[in-house]
Amino acid sequence: MMTLAQAQEGKEYIIQAIRTDDEDLESFLFSLGCYSGEPITVVSRRRGSCTVSIKDGRYSIDNLLAEAIEIFG
């Protein structure tokens, strides 16, 4: 299983699952369009975070959150 933290920049992946016990975090990600079956792309990486493209938006997420997002592609 691969996580978003391991994704290559510029390549589109499909979100397979969100692995977290934090319901607020899961709800927040869902409101961004980050849920199973949706495409996601890592636009750039910085130390401690990455910028992702989900639907028509770009968001900065930290590496801990990126580890919770399982992807395939």
N, CA, C and O atoms as a MOPAC input file, in Angstrom:
PM7 MOZYME 1SCF
protein

 N      0.84100 1    -1.18500 1     0.00000 1
 C      0.00000 1     0.00000 1     0.00000 1
 C      0.88300 1     1.24400 1     0.00000 1
 O      1.86900 1     1.31100 1     0.73400 1
 N      0.53300 1     2.21300 1    -0.81100 1
 C      1.30400 1     3.43900 1    -0.94000 1
 C      0.52600 1     4.60700 1    -0.33100 1
 O     -0.69900 1     4.67000 1    -0.44100 1
 N      1.24100 1     5.52300 1     0.30700 1
 C      0.59600 1     6.70800 1     0.85900 1
 C      0.95500 1     7.93200 1     0.02600 1
 O      1.87500 1     7.89800 1    -0.79200 1
 N      0.22500 1     8.99300 1     0.24500 1
 C      0.47600 1    10.22900 1    -0.49000 1
 C      1.87100 1    10.77200 1    -0.20700 1
 O      2.45000 1    11.45500 1    -1.05300 1
 N      2.41100 1    10.48400 1     0.95400 1
 C      3.76200 1    10.93700 1     1.30500 1
 C      4.81500 1    10.31600 1     0.38200 1
 O      5.91200 1    10.85900 1     0.24500 1
 N      4.49400 1     9.18900 1    -0.24800 1
 C      5.42800 1     8.50500 1    -1.14000 1
 C      5.18600 1     8.82500 1    -2.61700 1
 O      5.91700 1     8.33600 1    -3.47800 1
 N      4.18500 1     9.62600 1    -2.91400 1
 C      3.79200 1     9.91300 1    -4.29400 1
 C      4.81100 1    10.78900 1    -5.01000 1
 O      5.48700 1    11.61100 1    -4.39200 1
 N      4.91000 1    10.60100 1    -6.31600 1
 C      5.77200 1    11.43500 1    -7.15400 1
 C      5.05500 1    12.74100 1    -7.47500 1
 O      3.83600 1    12.76900 1    -7.64500 1
 N      5.82200 1    13.81300 1    -7.55500 1
 C      5.26000 1    15.10200 1    -7.94500 1
 C      4.76200 1    15.03300 1    -9.38300 1
 O      5.40600 1    14.44200 1   -10.25000 1
 N      3.60500 1    15.64400 1    -9.62100 1
 C      3.08100 1    15.75900 1   -10.97300 1
 C      2.31600 1    14.56600 1   -11.50300 1
 O      1.73100 1    14.65200 1   -12.58300 1
 N      2.29700 1    13.46500 1   -10.78800 1
 C      1.58500 1    12.26900 1   -11.23300 1
 C      0.23300 1    12.18100 1   -10.52500 1
 O      0.14000 1    12.40100 1    -9.31700 1
 N     -0.80500 1    11.86000 1   -11.28200 1
 C     -2.13700 1    11.73000 1   -10.69000 1
 C     -2.32300 1    10.33700 1   -10.09500 1
 O     -1.95900 1     9.33000 1   -10.70200 1
 N     -2.88800 1    10.30500 1    -8.91300 1
 C     -3.19600 1     9.05900 1    -8.20800 1
 C     -4.67400 1     9.05500 1    -7.84000 1
 O     -5.33700 1    10.09100 1    -7.88600 1
 N     -5.17300 1     7.90500 1    -7.48200 1
 C     -6.54800 1     7.77500 1    -7.00500 1
 C     -6.50700 1     7.46700 1    -5.50800 1
 O     -5.77900 1     6.57900 1    -5.06600 1
 N     -7.29600 1     8.21000 1    -4.74000 1
 C     -7.35900 1     7.97600 1    -3.29300 1
 C     -8.07500 1     6.65300 1    -3.05300 1
 O     -9.18500 1     6.43500 1    -3.53800 1
 N     -7.42900 1     5.78400 1    -2.30400 1
 C     -8.02700 1     4.49400 1    -1.98700 1
 C     -8.72100 1     4.54400 1    -0.63100 1
 O     -9.81200 1     3.99700 1    -0.47000 1
 N     -8.09000 1     5.20100 1     0.35000 1
 C     -8.67000 1     5.24900 1     1.69100 1
 C     -8.01000 1     6.35800 1     2.50400 1
 O     -6.89400 1     6.78900 1     2.21600 1
 N     -8.72800 1     6.80000 1     3.51900 1
 C     -8.19000 1     7.73400 1     4.50800 1
 C     -8.07700 1     6.94400 1     5.80500 1
 O     -9.08200 1     6.46000 1     6.32600 1
 N     -6.87400 1     6.80900 1     6.32400 1
 C     -6.63400 1     6.02000 1     7.53400 1
 C     -6.38600 1     6.94900 1     8.71900 1
 O     -5.25000 1     7.34200 1     8.98400 1
 N     -7.45900 1     7.29300 1     9.42600 1
 C     -7.33800 1     8.11300 1    10.62700 1
 C     -8.47500 1     7.78800 1    11.58000 1
 O     -9.56800 1     7.41700 1    11.15200 1
 N     -8.21500 1     7.92600 1    12.86800 1
 C     -9.25000 1     7.73900 1    13.88100 1
 C     -9.89600 1     9.06800 1    14.25900 1
 O    -10.83200 1     9.09800 1    15.05800 1
 N     -9.40200 1    10.16900 1    13.68800 1
 C     -9.89100 1    11.51400 1    13.98600 1
 C    -11.05700 1    11.85400 1    13.05200 1
 O    -10.85200 1    12.12700 1    11.86900 1
 N    -12.28100 1    11.83400 1    13.59300 1
 C    -13.46400 1    12.08600 1    12.77300 1
 C    -13.49200 1    13.50500 1    12.22100 1
 O    -13.94800 1    13.72300 1    11.09900 1
 N    -13.00500 1    14.47900 1    13.00200 1
 C    -12.96700 1    15.86200 1    12.52100 1
 C    -12.04100 1    15.99000 1    11.32200 1
 O    -12.35900 1    16.67800 1    10.35200 1
 N    -10.90200 1    15.32800 1    11.39300 1
 C     -9.95100 1    15.35300 1    10.28800 1
 C    -10.55200 1    14.69700 1     9.05000 1
 O    -10.41300 1    15.21100 1     7.94000 1
 N    -11.20300 1    13.59100 1     9.23900 1
 C    -11.83300 1    12.89500 1     8.12300 1
 C    -12.92900 1    13.76100 1     7.48900 1
 O    -13.04800 1    13.80800 1     6.26500 1
 N    -13.71800 1    14.43600 1     8.30700 1
 C    -14.75400 1    15.33700 1     7.79800 1
 C    -14.14800 1    16.51100 1     7.04300 1
 O    -14.67400 1    16.92600 1     6.01100 1
 N    -13.04200 1    17.04900 1     7.55700 1
 C    -12.36000 1    18.15500 1     6.89700 1
 C    -11.86300 1    17.72500 1     5.52000 1
 O    -12.06500 1    18.43500 1     4.53500 1
 N    -11.22100 1    16.57400 1     5.45100 1
 C    -10.72300 1    16.07000 1     4.17000 1
 C    -11.86800 1    15.82900 1     3.18900 1
 O    -11.74600 1    16.11800 1     1.99900 1
 N    -12.97100 1    15.30200 1     3.69100 1
 C    -14.13700 1    15.06200 1     2.84200 1
 C    -14.65200 1    16.37600 1     2.26800 1
 O    -15.05100 1    16.42800 1     1.10500 1
 N    -14.64700 1    17.43700 1     3.07100 1
 C    -15.12600 1    18.74400 1     2.59600 1
 C    -14.23100 1    19.31800 1     1.50000 1
 O    -14.68200 1    20.12900 1     0.69000 1
 N    -12.96000 1    18.89700 1     1.47100 1
 C    -12.04100 1    19.32900 1     0.41500 1
 C    -12.19900 1    18.50300 1    -0.85500 1
 O    -11.66500 1    18.85900 1    -1.90600 1
 N    -12.93300 1    17.40200 1    -0.75300 1
 C    -13.06900 1    16.49900 1    -1.89200 1
 C    -12.08100 1    15.35800 1    -1.83100 1
 O    -11.87800 1    14.65300 1    -2.82000 1
 N    -11.46700 1    15.17100 1    -0.68000 1
 C    -10.45500 1    14.13700 1    -0.48600 1
 C    -11.11400 1    12.90300 1     0.12800 1
 O    -11.21700 1    12.77700 1     1.34800 1
 N    -11.56000 1    11.98900 1    -0.75100 1
 C    -12.18200 1    10.75700 1    -0.28900 1
 C    -11.96800 1     9.66100 1    -1.32200 1
 O    -11.52700 1     9.92400 1    -2.44100 1
 N    -12.27600 1     8.46200 1    -0.94500 1
 C    -12.01800 1     7.29100 1    -1.77200 1
 C    -12.58800 1     7.45000 1    -3.18500 1
 O    -13.73900 1     7.84400 1    -3.37300 1
 N    -11.74000 1     7.12900 1    -4.17400 1
 C    -12.15700 1     7.17400 1    -5.56700 1
 C    -11.83000 1     8.47600 1    -6.28400 1
 O    -11.95700 1     8.54900 1    -7.50600 1
 N    -11.41700 1     9.49700 1    -5.56000 1
 C    -11.11700 1    10.79300 1    -6.16700 1
 C     -9.65900 1    10.88000 1    -6.60300 1
 O     -8.78000 1    10.34900 1    -5.92500 1
 N     -9.39000 1    11.54300 1    -7.72800 1
 C     -8.00100 1    11.75100 1    -8.14300 1
 C     -7.32200 1    12.82200 1    -7.29700 1
 O     -7.96400 1    13.77100 1    -6.84700 1
 N     -6.02000 1    12.65800 1    -7.08500 1
 C     -5.22600 1    13.61900 1    -6.32100 1
 C     -3.82700 1    13.67100 1    -6.92800 1
 O     -3.29500 1    12.65100 1    -7.36600 1
 N     -3.24400 1    14.85000 1    -6.95000 1
 C     -1.90500 1    15.04200 1    -7.51500 1
 C     -1.05600 1    15.84000 1    -6.54800 1
 O     -1.51100 1    16.85800 1    -6.02600 1
 N      0.18100 1    15.39600 1    -6.29400 1
 C      1.12200 1    16.18600 1    -5.51100 1
 C      1.74100 1    17.20600 1    -6.46100 1
 O      2.43700 1    16.84300 1    -7.41000 1
 N      1.48100 1    18.48500 1    -6.19700 1
 C      1.97500 1    19.56000 1    -7.05600 1
 C      3.41900 1    19.89300 1    -6.70000 1
 O      4.25800 1    20.05100 1    -7.58700 1
 N      3.71300 1    20.00200 1    -5.39700 1
 C      5.08200 1    20.30200 1    -4.95500 1
 C      5.27300 1    19.82300 1    -3.52900 1
 O      4.31200 1    19.54600 1    -2.81100 1
 N      6.53700 1    19.73100 1    -3.13500 1
 C      6.89700 1    19.31800 1    -1.78000 1
 C      7.79100 1    20.36300 1    -1.13700 1
 O      8.65400 1    20.95800 1    -1.78200 1
 N      7.56200 1    20.56600 1     0.13800 1
 C      8.44700 1    21.38800 1     0.95900 1
 C      8.77300 1    20.57100 1     2.18600 1
 O      8.12800 1    19.55800 1     2.45500 1
 N      9.77200 1    21.00700 1     2.93000 1
 C     10.13000 1    20.26100 1     4.13400 1
 C      8.94300 1    20.27000 1     5.10200 1
 O      8.51900 1    21.32900 1     5.56600 1
 N      8.42400 1    19.10100 1     5.39300 1
 C      7.33700 1    18.98000 1     6.35600 1
 C      5.94000 1    19.04900 1     5.77300 1
 O      4.96700 1    18.81700 1     6.49000 1
 N      5.81200 1    19.36600 1     4.47700 1
 C      4.47800 1    19.45000 1     3.88800 1
 C      4.52800 1    19.24900 1     2.37200 1
 O      5.59800 1    19.18700 1     1.76800 1
 N      3.34800 1    19.15100 1     1.78600 1
 C      3.25600 1    19.09700 1     0.33300 1
 C      1.98800 1    19.82900 1    -0.10700 1
 O      1.02800 1    19.95000 1     0.65300 1
 N      2.00700 1    20.31000 1    -1.34000 1
 C      0.84100 1    20.95400 1    -1.93400 1
 C      0.19500 1    19.94600 1    -2.85900 1
 O      0.85800 1    19.35000 1    -3.70800 1
 N     -1.11400 1    19.75600 1    -2.69000 1
 C     -1.83500 1    18.78400 1    -3.50300 1
 C     -2.95200 1    19.46800 1    -4.27600 1
 O     -3.47200 1    20.50600 1    -3.86700 1
 N     -3.30400 1    18.86600 1    -5.39100 1
 C     -4.42600 1    19.32600 1    -6.19700 1
 C     -5.53900 1    18.28700 1    -6.08700 1
 O     -5.35900 1    17.11800 1    -6.42700 1
 N     -6.69500 1    18.74800 1    -5.60200 1
 C     -7.88100 1    17.89400 1    -5.47300 1
 C     -9.02500 1    18.65900 1    -6.13000 1
 O     -9.30400 1    19.80200 1    -5.76800 1
 N     -9.67800 1    18.03200 1    -7.08400 1
 C    -10.74200 1    18.69000 1    -7.85500 1
 C    -10.18400 1    19.99000 1    -8.43400 1
 O     -9.18600 1    19.94400 1    -9.15300 1
 N    -10.78100 1    21.13300 1    -8.15200 1
 C    -10.31400 1    22.40500 1    -8.70200 1
 C     -9.49400 1    23.20900 1    -7.71000 1
 O     -9.19100 1    24.37300 1    -7.97000 1
 N     -9.12500 1    22.61900 1    -6.57900 1
 C     -8.40400 1    23.37000 1    -5.54800 1
 C     -7.01100 1    22.84500 1    -5.29300 1
 O     -6.67900 1    21.70400 1    -5.61400 1
 N     -6.19500 1    23.72300 1    -4.69800 1
 C     -4.85800 1    23.33600 1    -4.24900 1
 C     -4.77300 1    23.57500 1    -2.75700 1
 O     -5.20500 1    24.61300 1    -2.25600 1
 N     -4.21200 1    22.60300 1    -2.05000 1
 C     -4.15300 1    22.65700 1    -0.59000 1
 C     -2.78100 1    22.22000 1    -0.11000 1
 O     -2.14900 1    21.35000 1    -0.70800 1
 N     -2.33100 1    22.82600 1     0.96400 1
 C     -1.08100 1    22.43000 1     1.59900 1
 C     -1.42000 1    21.52100 1     2.77100 1
 O     -2.20900 1    21.88600 1     3.64200 1
 N     -0.82200 1    20.33800 1     2.78700 1
 C     -1.05200 1    19.40000 1     3.89400 1
 C      0.28500 1    18.96500 1     4.46500 1
 O      1.28500 1    18.89700 1     3.75100 1
 N      0.29600 1    18.67200 1     5.75700 1
 C      1.55700 1    18.25000 1     6.37100 1
 C      1.81600 1    16.77300 1     6.09700 1
 O      0.92500 1    16.03900 1     5.67000 1
 N      3.04400 1    16.35900 1     6.34900 1
 C      3.44400 1    14.99200 1     6.03100 1
 C      2.70200 1    13.93900 1     6.85100 1
 O      2.49100 1    12.82700 1     6.36700 1
 N      2.30600 1    14.26200 1     8.07400 1
 C      1.54000 1    13.30300 1     8.87700 1
 C      0.18900 1    13.01300 1     8.22400 1
 O     -0.26000 1    11.86700 1     8.18700 1
 N     -0.44400 1    14.05300 1     7.71700 1
 C     -1.71400 1    13.87400 1     7.02800 1
 C     -1.50900 1    13.11000 1     5.71900 1
 O     -2.31900 1    12.25400 1     5.36200 1
 N     -0.43200 1    13.41800 1     5.01200 1
 C     -0.13000 1    12.71300 1     3.76400 1
 C      0.05700 1    11.21800 1     4.00300 1
 O     -0.28800 1    10.40400 1     3.14700 1
 N      0.60100 1    10.85700 1     5.16000 1
 C      0.77300 1     9.43000 1     5.50100 1
 C     -0.57000 1     8.74400 1     5.73200 1
 O     -0.65400 1     7.52300 1     5.59900 1
 N     -1.62300 1     9.48800 1     6.07300 1
 C     -2.93500 1     8.90600 1     6.34000 1
 C     -3.74000 1     8.67100 1     5.07100 1
 O     -4.76000 1     7.98200 1     5.10700 1
 N     -3.29700 1     9.23400 1     3.94600 1
 C     -4.04000 1     9.11200 1     2.68800 1
 C     -3.40300 1     8.02000 1     1.83900 1
 O     -2.29600 1     8.17800 1     1.32500 1
 N     -4.12600 1     6.90500 1     1.70000 1
 C     -3.63700 1     5.78500 1     0.90100 1
 C     -4.08700 1     5.97400 1    -0.54300 1
 O     -5.23200 1     6.33800 1    -0.81100 1
 N     -3.15400 1     5.71600 1    -1.47300 1
 C     -3.41000 1     5.96400 1    -2.89300 1
 C     -3.00500 1     4.76200 1    -3.73600 1
 O     -2.29000 1     3.87600 1    -3.26700 1
 N     -3.45900 1     4.73900 1    -4.96400 1
 C     -2.94300 1     3.80000 1    -5.95400 1
 C     -2.94100 1     4.49900 1    -7.29800 1
 O     -3.63900 1     5.49200 1    -7.50200 1
 N     -2.15000 1     3.96800 1    -8.20500 1
 C     -2.07800 1     4.59200 1    -9.52600 1
 C     -0.77500 1     4.43700 1   -10.09300 1
 O     -0.52700 1     4.90100 1   -11.20600 1

